[in-house]
Amino acid sequence: MEKKITYFENPGIENTEKVIELVKERKEELSIENIVVASVSGRSSVKVLENIPDAKIVSITHHSGFRGGDDLELEQEYVKKLENAGVAIYVGSHSLSGVGRGISNKFGGITPVEIIAGTLRLFSQGVKVCVEISIMAADAGLIPTDKEIIAIGGTAKGVDTAVVLKPAHMGNFFDLRINEIIAMPRP
């Protein structure tokens, strides 16, 4: 089998439209139903929804207090659009940091989960995010673990990475399989 990977010169929001175009094409080729999107404000998820309305979309955002305080970073205008379209919005702790990061911040050192996250970042921040949000969505019961899905992530704002993967729950992390990279920024 021979497939194409799109590489972007730089990470960031300027790649969002192209990533969505590539995801739509690959979704149709593989008959994939589920797409998980990392979307802090909700904007990237709305863009996916507008361009791929037949997908079952799950929008994943940061947990409350991620940037300090108790606030969520979701913007209500995007929340309304997503909810009206039946898109599930997941707000929760990151599967590849969570309490482990709290331990490292308090006592120093590094946890095994942070090593996994760091290893995935060797590919790109977006690849790490794609794996992480897939675990989070699987653990919440929002996507199946017996079928391939497409995960979309990025670096800061917008999206710049997309992968086809077979998700797994946190307790079975090493059953997760990254089957294809659709797009990612070059390091």
C-alpha positions as a printed NumPy array, in Angstrom:
array([[  0.   ,   0.   ,   0.   ],
       [  1.23 ,   3.443,  -0.814],
       [ -0.237,   6.567,   0.76 ],
       [  0.65 ,  10.239,   0.779],
       [  1.6  ,  12.274,   3.872],
       [  1.409,  16.053,   3.732],
       [  4.151,  17.874,   5.637],
       [  3.828,  21.53 ,   6.575],
       [  6.867,  23.806,   6.772],
       [  5.642,  25.268,  10.064],
       [  3.111,  24.273,  12.718],
       [  0.055,  26.368,  13.365],
       [ -3.301,  27.771,  12.387],
       [ -2.335,  28.468,   8.756],
       [ -2.576,  24.7  ,   8.112],
       [ -6.136,  24.268,   9.393],
       [ -7.994,  24.429,   6.077],
       [ -5.615,  22.003,   4.355],
       [ -5.762,  19.523,   7.239],
       [ -9.565,  19.513,   7.108],
       [ -9.502,  19.005,   3.329],
       [ -7.109,  16.049,   3.697],
       [ -9.161,  14.55 ,   6.542],
       [-12.346,  14.746,   4.492],
       [-10.662,  12.938,   1.611],
       [ -9.181,  10.19 ,   3.811],
       [-12.423,   9.774,   5.779],
       [-14.261,   9.04 ,   2.545],
       [-11.574,   6.67 ,   1.234],
       [-11.603,   4.594,   4.431],
       [-15.316,   5.006,   5.286],
       [-14.399,   6.314,   8.73 ],
       [-17.304,   7.613,  10.793],
       [-15.637,   9.14 ,  13.868],
       [-13.421,  12.207,  14.042],
       [-11.932,  13.522,  17.282],
       [-10.761,  17.152,  17.236],
       [ -8.597,  19.029,  19.719],
       [-10.266,  22.41 ,  19.933],
       [ -9.646,  24.643,  22.92 ],
       [-12.114,  27.392,  21.933],
       [-14.341,  25.176,  19.777],
       [-13.444,  27.035,  16.561],
       [-11.499,  24.176,  14.941],
       [-14.314,  21.732,  15.715],
       [-16.842,  24.083,  14.104],
       [-14.642,  24.259,  10.984],
       [-14.515,  20.463,  10.82 ],
       [-18.297,  20.316,  11.282],
       [-18.88 ,  22.859,   8.5  ],
       [-16.672,  20.918,   6.073],
       [-17.452,  17.324,   7.104],
       [-21.036,  17.432,   8.373],
       [-21.623,  13.678,   7.933],
       [-18.934,  12.717,  10.49 ],
       [-19.541,  11.814,  14.121],
       [-17.409,  14.53 ,  15.683],
       [-16.109,  14.743,  19.23 ],
       [-14.611,  18.077,  20.288],
       [-11.992,  17.904,  23.048],
       [-10.971,  20.97 ,  25.046],
       [ -8.738,  21.741,  28.023],
       [ -9.91 ,  21.002,  31.526],
       [-11.118,  23.791,  33.761],
       [ -8.207,  25.761,  35.16 ],
       [ -5.726,  24.679,  32.476],
       [ -4.486,  28.266,  32.162],
       [ -5.17 ,  29.054,  35.817],
       [ -8.266,  29.977,  37.744],
       [-11.406,  27.931,  37.225],
       [-12.318,  29.085,  33.738],
       [-12.924,  27.01 ,  30.628],
       [-11.489,  28.309,  27.376],
       [-14.499,  27.281,  25.258],
       [-16.228,  30.152,  23.479],
       [-20.008,  30.079,  23.8  ],
       [-20.705,  30.943,  20.153],
       [-18.864,  27.749,  19.111],
       [-20.411,  25.669,  21.892],
       [-23.898,  26.585,  20.639],
       [-23.072,  25.626,  17.043],
       [-21.558,  22.312,  18.114],
       [-24.358,  21.43 ,  20.514],
       [-27.038,  22.327,  17.934],
       [-25.369,  19.908,  15.502],
       [-25.161,  17.13 ,  18.102],
       [-21.381,  17.259,  18.457],
       [-20.149,  15.853,  21.766],
       [-17.909,  18.255,  23.694],
       [-15.499,  16.656,  26.145],
       [-13.912,  18.674,  28.942],
       [-11.488,  16.763,  31.118],
       [ -7.956,  16.124,  32.275],
       [ -5.328,  15.267,  29.711],
       [ -4.618,  11.567,  29.543],
       [ -0.888,  12.093,  28.95 ],
       [ -0.276,  14.451,  31.847],
       [ -3.045,  14.747,  34.422],
       [ -1.979,  14.031,  37.988],
       [  1.505,  13.027,  36.777],
       [  2.231,  16.615,  35.797],
       [  1.022,  17.792,  39.198],
       [  3.49 ,  15.404,  40.857],
       [  6.351,  16.601,  38.637],
       [  5.456,  20.249,  39.247],
       [  5.406,  19.737,  43.021],
       [  8.295,  17.31 ,  43.559],
       [ 10.371,  17.442,  40.378],
       [ 11.314,  14.513,  38.214],
       [  9.247,  12.986,  35.489],
       [  6.557,  10.318,  35.32 ],
       [  6.319,   7.472,  32.777],
       [  3.272,   9.129,  31.191],
       [  5.277,  12.306,  30.602],
       [  7.965,  10.194,  28.908],
       [  5.324,   8.756,  26.559],
       [  4.104,  12.288,  25.775],
       [  7.667,  13.452,  25.155],
       [  8.313,  10.514,  22.848],
       [  5.21 ,  11.289,  20.781],
       [  6.375,  14.917,  20.524],
       [  9.448,  13.588,  18.673],
       [  7.043,  13.364,  15.719],
       [  5.196,  16.59 ,  16.53 ],
       [  3.097,  18.234,  19.222],
       [  0.059,  17.432,  17.093],
       [  0.792,  13.687,  17.011],
       [  0.959,  13.696,  20.814],
       [ -2.323,  15.59 ,  20.942],
       [ -4.018,  13.157,  18.521],
       [ -3.09 ,  10.171,  20.677],
       [ -4.086,  11.967,  23.867],
       [ -7.519,  13.13 ,  22.723],
       [ -8.303,   9.688,  21.312],
       [ -7.666,   8.103,  24.711],
       [ -9.784,  10.771,  26.404],
       [-12.695,  10.261,  23.993],
       [-12.471,   6.466,  24.299],
       [-12.449,   6.637,  28.099],
       [-15.55 ,   8.854,  27.996],
       [-17.354,   6.309,  25.787],
       [-17.621,   8.844,  22.947],
       [-15.83 ,   6.767,  20.279],
       [-15.482,   3.046,  19.642],
       [-12.182,   1.264,  20.241],
       [-12.85 ,  -1.488,  17.715],
       [-12.733,   0.754,  14.606],
       [-10.339,   3.227,  13.082],
       [-10.986,   6.901,  13.697],
       [ -9.336,  10.109,  12.56 ],
       [ -7.81 ,  12.343,  15.215],
       [ -6.997,  15.989,  14.504],
       [ -4.652,  18.019,  16.69 ],
       [ -2.289,  20.894,  16.524],
       [  0.204,  23.248,  18.026],
       [ -1.278,  26.19 ,  19.945],
       [ -4.047,  27.58 ,  17.659],
       [ -5.747,  25.82 ,  14.776],
       [ -4.865,  22.316,  13.629],
       [ -1.82 ,  21.05 ,  11.765],
       [ -1.849,  17.286,  12.325],
       [ -4.179,  14.431,  11.473],
       [ -3.762,  10.69 ,  11.967],
       [ -5.764,   7.549,  11.363],
       [ -5.632,   5.404,  14.459],
       [ -7.331,   2.618,  16.325],
       [ -8.012,   4.078,  19.776],
       [ -7.672,   2.397,  23.139],
       [ -8.707,   3.146,  26.677],
       [ -6.164,   4.515,  29.142],
       [ -5.925,   1.137,  30.88 ],
       [ -5.002,  -0.518,  27.569],
       [ -2.809,   2.289,  26.232],
       [ -0.411,   0.003,  24.391],
       [ -3.275,  -1.436,  22.309],
       [ -3.622,   1.962,  20.579],
       [ -2.311,   1.862,  17.006],
       [ -1.318,   4.809,  14.84 ],
       [ -2.1  ,   3.403,  11.398],
       [ -1.452,   6.426,   9.193],
       [ -0.224,   9.968,   9.395],
       [ -2.336,  12.138,   7.09 ],
       [ -0.544,  15.423,   7.788],
       [  1.871,  16.982,  10.243],
       [  4.35 ,  19.832,  10.464],
       [  8.032,  19.139,   9.91 ],
       [  9.974,  19.632,  13.114]])
